[in-house]
């Protein structure tokens, strides 16, 4: 759930930088550990009267596009 609470207060770049910092710290402290990095779940959704989603905060997708690049195919896996 890393980054999800920042959606209301920070830019996508700031949130992604925080996630990147945590991944870097984990890699440094635990170099042999495999990291499963999950994307930030959609936030701020509103619904139409027929219960379809009308709007989701676009920063979620922006953050996920940035942090997806941390997937190195070896120690870090992004889902």
Order of alpha helices (4+ residues) and beta strands (2+ residues): alpha-beta-beta-beta-alpha-beta
